[in-house]
Amino acid sequence: MYRRRDGRLEFLLVHPGGPFWARKDEGAWTIPKGEFQPGEDPLAAAKREFEEELGFAPAGEFVQLEPIKQKGGKLVQAWAFEGDCDPNAVKSNTFSLEWPPRSGRLIEFPEVDRAEFFPLEIGRKKINPAQASFLEETHRKVQLR
């Protein structure tokens, strides 16, 4: 999701929840994303995952972006759309994790612990480096409109 503020674009990024990401910032943020099931339309899956991670349904004109391959080999397909929201109102789904390790205690963590809009120059620093091209491509495509 992107929005226009003061003559520039801002991009909505999310910070992963859980103990592994708690103290990480630069390079740790991501676009809202998840996996799609066999036979599931990738855009439908992207919309579903966005809603699960943020608590509201995305709407608007979706612009397909070039897929990227992350460091671990995961292929990520993404779409950009213009919208707005209150990042402080994000309500994410959760996952269970044994924490601390080998403690036998399962704890629920939000998949996304916070969201924020960033201008391009800051977003480039915050986002997982493999996903930075999504911001660049969206910026190029939207500026041409």
ABEGO torsion letter per residue (X at the ends): XBBBBGGBBBBBBBBBBEAAAAABBBGABBBBBBBBBBGBBAAAAAAAAAAAAAGBBBBEBBBBBBBBBBAAGBBBBBBBBBBBBBAAABBBBBBBBBOBBGAGBBBBBBABABBBBBBAAAAAAABBAAAAAAAAAAAAAAAAX
